[in-house]
Amino acid sequence: MPDPLAQPFPPPCGAILGNRLCKAAMTEGLGDARLRATERLDRLYEAWSEGGAGLLLTGNVMIDHRVLERPGNVAIDPTFAPTVDAAARDRLRRWAAAGTRAGNHLWMQVSHAGRQSPRYVTCRPVAPSDVQLDLMGNYARPRALREDEIEALVRRFGEVAAIARDTGFTGVQVHGAHGYLISSFLSPVTNRRTDAWGGSLANRARFLLEVVRSVRRAVGPDFPVSVKLNSDDFRKGGFSHADCLGVVQMLNGESVDLLEISGGNYEQPRLLGISGRDGDAVEVRASTRVREAYFLDYATAIRRVAAMPLMVTGGFRTRAGMEAALASGDTDVIGIGRPFCTHPDVARRLLDREIDELPAFEHRLHLRPRGRLSPASPWLAAKMVNVLGAQGWYYQQMERLADARPIEPRRGMLRSFARYWWNDLTRAAALRRRE
């Protein structure tokens, strides 16, 4: 019987993915102080290319050098020459060549951080409206974008996509999820505009649709264009699952080659399999809690209205779960993230039937708040250390792969948490010196 995971997949544009496995986007933090690609990225993506997945997605490549998701992002910003000059493009070509070495696809995830750019990167982020992200005091109040700035950003997404194509990347993904700029336009909580870019769902979706059109015009009809979209923000009053279904119907006419289904944002980090503040949270469906992948139940409903192929990322643990998801038709491509940070060949091992379950390293702290704390403090003290410590642990394994060093599975949570902050603050200082 043919292996479902090994079957090639043809997106509508005519490209062919060699199998149904994708290394999902994970922020790398390996760019230099001028926001350019580096040899460390080359080594990391060469290892992942040889690891067997038919598709690799980069982490956030930012279109605005001033508003980053984190220090160490690669940026392609036509307003900042060092990110688009000949030297920067040569670095992108080397990255693309390393990431496609084994004949797989490498798609660049193109993004703008919006209000989710931390204070140590910028004290003046931008967003659809001036709604501040209240999280450990780490995010400044954003400035609402003017209409001419919105239109300029739409054009810039297209310009960056064209550079990705011209430097050897085999596709692009527009990041419209997880609370970044496009996602914040979609949410009524963060988009309080009263002009043509806010209010109704059609107006809130306008920025995403205009970006997708700009990208498609820039790269042509035969180049893969993907979109990452929240199935739900899981936040009261935010971008709901019903909103998602409406936006998918709008995207049906926009020549999208692959729609990746995810969910949550910084306040409700469901993408990591956990919830945020109880007062903000929307209850997750009971049927979703018992399924292996976090967003597969939502993908089932999205499939009923979507004309484009789907990819689901988050929570897959077993070959059986992946095969069942493909057999049901709920997804066409399986997205896998963190296991690639410790086992870059995890896709090949699945395809060769060496493993039936993904390797996992679970890190949990159970901190008990003491003293006088506000209602939010226990969440901040325990959950945020858990989230950032686990993120830091995986980032540091990724960095070891980038340096051709073995992973360090015994690294502890608190050490990872501290190292995460130290690395980002050090890189932020290097960015300030650059200016």
N, C-alpha and C positions, 0 to 999 in steps of 0.2 A: 504493500500500500504506500503511495507517495507520501512523503513527509509534508504536512501542511505548512510548516515553518520554512521549508526549503523552496517552496513554489515561487517563481518569479512573479513580480507584480508590475503591471503597466499603468502608470498614471495617464490621464487623458491626453496630455501633451505629446505623447509618443515615446517618452523615456521608458526605460526598463530597470526596475529595481531587482537585484539578483535573488533576493529572498524577502521574507515578511518581517525581518527583525530590524529594528532601528535603535541606534544609540541615541537616546533622547538628549535634548539640550540641557547642559549643566554649565553654569558660569565657571569659567576657568581661572580668571584673575592672573593670567600669565602674559599680558601685554606689557610693553615697556613704558617708561615715563612720558613718551611722546605718543602713547596710545597705539603703537604699531604691533603687528605680529612678531613673534620671537622664535628662536630655535627651540625653546622649550615647548611651544605649541606644536612645532613641526614634529618633535619626537613623540609627543603625546598622541597626536592624530595619526602618525605612522603606525604606532602600536595598535590603535583602535582600528585603523584600516585593515591591518593584517589579522584583526580579531574576528572577522567573519560576518559582520552585519552588512546587509545590503545597503543600508542608509545610515549615514552619520549626520547629525545636526549639531552645528556649533552652538556654543553659548552665546549670550547677548553680544552682538556687534552693534555698537551704539552709533546713532546718526548725529549726535550732538556732543561735542567734546567737553562741554561745560556741565552736562547733566548725565552723569554716569550711574549705572546700577551699582557699581563698586569700583574702587581703584583696581587697576589691572585689566579693565575691559579693553578690548580692541575697539577703536572708533574709526569710522570713515565719515568725515565731516568736511564737505567741500568748502566750508567757511574757515577751516583750520588746515593750512597747507601741508604741515608735516604728516597728516593722515592720508593724504591723497597724492603726494608727489611721487616721483619715479621710484625713490627708495622704498616708500611705503607700499607701493604696488608690487615691487619685486618681492617684498616680504609676504604679501598676500599670495603671490604666485607660488612661493615655496610652501606655504601652509596648505594651499589647495593641492599641490602636487603630492605632499606627504599624506594628506588625508584621503586621497583617491588612489594610492599606490597599488592596492590590491584589486582595483577595478570596480570598487563600490562607488556609490554616490556620496557626495559631501555637499550639504545645503547650508548656506549661511543664514543664521537667524538674525534678522534685522529688527532693531528695537530702539525705543526711547524710554528712559526710566520715568519721566514725568515727576510726580510728587514723591516717588519712592527713591529718590537720590539722597543719600545720607548727608548730614550736616558737614561731615569731614571731607566731602566732595564739593558740595555747594551749599551756600546759605540762601540761595535764591532759585529754587527749582521752579519749573513751570508746569501748568496743568490746565484743564478746561476751566476750572474755577478755583478759588483760593481756599480750598478745603484741606486742612493740614492732616497729615498722618500722625496720630497720637500713639507713639510707640517708643517708650523709654526716653523720650525727649530727643530722639536721634534724627528727627526730620523737621526741617524748617517749613514754615507756611509758604505754599507756592504762590506764584504770581499767575493770575489768569491770562491766558494767551489772547492776544489780539487776533482778529480774523485774518489779517495779512500774514501773521506769523503761522497760523494754522495752515494756510495755503502754501506757504514756503516749506513747511515740514512735509506736506503731502508730496511736493516736488522732490524734496530731498530723499524720501524713501525710494523713489524711482531712480534717482541718481546713484544711490548706494547699491541698489540691486543691479544696475548696469555695470558698476565696477566689480561686483561679485562675479557676474557672468564673464567679464573681460579678463579677470585674473585667474580663471580656471575652476571656480566653484560650479557645481553642476545643477544648482537650484538655490532658491531662497525660501525662507519662511518669515512671514510677517507675524510678529509677536503681538497678538491681541488679547492676551490673558494676564492673569496674576497681578492685576492692579497697576501695571505700567501705563504709559500714556494712552495708548489706544483703548485699553481696558477701562481706564478711568473716564474716558469719553462715554463709554457704554453704560456706566452706572449712574443712576439718579442720585446716589449719595455723593458722588464726587463731581458730577456734571450738573451744575445748577444754572446753566446758561439759559438765556431767554431768546437767543437769536437762532439762526438756522442750524447751529451745531448742538443744540440742547433742547430739552423738553420731551417731545414724542420719541418713541423708539426709533423711528425713521431718521429723525434729526440726530439722535445720539449715535446712531450707526453710521452716519454720513462720513465721519472721519475715517473709519475703517474701510468703508467702500471706496472712498476717493483714494486712499493709500493703495489698496489692491489694484485699482485701475491704473494708477500711476506706475506701479511696479510692472504690471503686465505690458503697458505701453513701452516701458524701458527695455524689457528683456525679450519681447516678441512672443509668438504663440507656441513655440516649441521648447520653451525653457520651463522647468517645473517651478510653480509658485504654490506655496503652502500657506495656510493660516493656522495659528494656534488660538483657540477660543475657549473661554470658560464655559463649561456646562451650567455653572451656577457660581455666583460669588460666595454663597453660603453666608451672606450678611444681610440682616434685616434691612429692607428698603433698597437693596442693591440690585445688581444685574441678576435677574432670576432665571430659572430654567425656561420659563415661558418666553422671556426675552430672548434667550439663546435660540430657541426654536424659530422665533421670528427673524433673527439675524441670519440664521442658516438659510432660511428661505430667500432672503435678500442676496446672499452669497451664491445661490444656485446659478445665477446668471453672470457670474464674474470670472469664469474660467479658472477656478481653483482646482489644483491637481490633488491636494491632500489636505483634509481638515483634521487637525490634531485636537482631541477633546481633553481638556484639563479642568481645573477648578480652583477657586479660592484666591486669596491675595495675602498681603502681609498681616492684615488683621485676623483673617481666617485662613491659616495655611493648610487647607485641605490637600493641596498638591503634595504635602509631606505626610499625609495620612493622619493629621491631628487637627483639633479645633482650636480656636482662639478664645477671646473673651465670651463668657456665657451670655452676657447681656446683648451681644451683637449677633450671636450665632443663629443660623437657620438650621433646623433639624435635618439631618441626612436621612434619606429613605431607609426604612428597615431592610428592604431587599438589597440595598447597596452595601449595608454593613456586613452582610454575610457573603457577598460575592468577593472573588479574589482581587479584582482590579477596582481601584477606588471609584472610577467614573464609568464603568461598563454599563450599569443600569441606565445612566443618562444617555449613553451612546445608543442604547436600544431605541429610545424615543427619538433621538436625533436622526437615526438611520431612516426612520419613517418619512422624514421631510427632506433629507439631504440628497442632492443629485451627485455630489462628489464623493470620492473615496474617503474613508475615515481611518484615523489612527488613534488608539487609546494608550495613554501613558500613565503609569502610577499604580503600584500595588501588585503587579503580576509576580507570582512566586514559583509557579510550577509549569512544566511542559503541558500537563493535562489542562490547566486553566487557559493557557495560550491557545492550544488546539481547539478547545471548546469555544473560545471567543471567535476564532476564525470560522469554525464550522457553523456557528449560529448566524454568521453574517453581520454581527454587531460591529465588527472592525475588520479592516483589510490589512493593517500593519500593526505590529506589537511594539510599543515603545518601552525601552528598558533604560534606566538611569544609573543609579548608584552601584549596582553590581559591576559596571564597567570601570569604576574607580579602583576596585581591588582585583578584578579579574578581567583584563582587557580582552581576553580571548573567550569571554563567556558565550558569545554568539556562536563561535565555531564549536565549542563544547556542546551546546544545545543541538546544533545541526548534526554533529557527529554522534549524538546520543551517548555522550560520555556522562552527562548529568541530566536529571529529570527535575531538579529543583535549583533555583538560583541561589548562589552563595549570598549570605547576609551576615552583617555584623550589627547587632542591636545594642544601642547605647541608651540607657535610661538612668536619670537621677531622680530621686524622690526627696526633694527638698521640702522641709517643713518650715514655713514662715514663722518667725518669732517676733514678739514685740507688737507695737501698734502699726498696723498696715492698712492701707486703703483697700477697698474691695478688689482693685485691679492688681495690687502688689503680689499676692500669691501667684497669680498667673505670670506676672513679669519675672518673679524670682525663680520659679521652677520651670514653667514651660519654655520661656525664652532661653534660659541656659541650656535646657535640653535641645531645643531646636538649633540654636547657634552652635552649641558644642558638637552636635551630630553633624551639622553642615561643615563645621571646621574640620572635623575628623576626616570626612570624605574629601574635602578640598586638599588636605595635606597628603592623603594617599594619592590624589591626582597629581599633585606637585612632585611626589616621589617618582611616579611613572614618567613625568616630563623630564626628570633628571636621570632617567635610566637607573633608578635605585629600587630595591625591593620595598614592598609595602611594609607598614609598621602596625600590625594588628593590635599590639598591646598598648598603643598610645591611649591614655585615659581621656575621659570626657572633659574634666576641668582644664587639663593641659591643652586640649584641643580648643576649648572655648577661649582661653587666654591667647593662644597662638593665633587664632582667627582674627581677633581684634588687633593684636600687635602687627600682623602682616598688613591688614587693611590700613591701619593708621600710618605705618611706615610708607606704604605706597602712596597714600594721600599726601604725605609730606613731600614726596618726590614730585608729585603733580604740581604742588604749589611752587616748588623751586623751579620747575619748568617754566612757569609763568613769570 
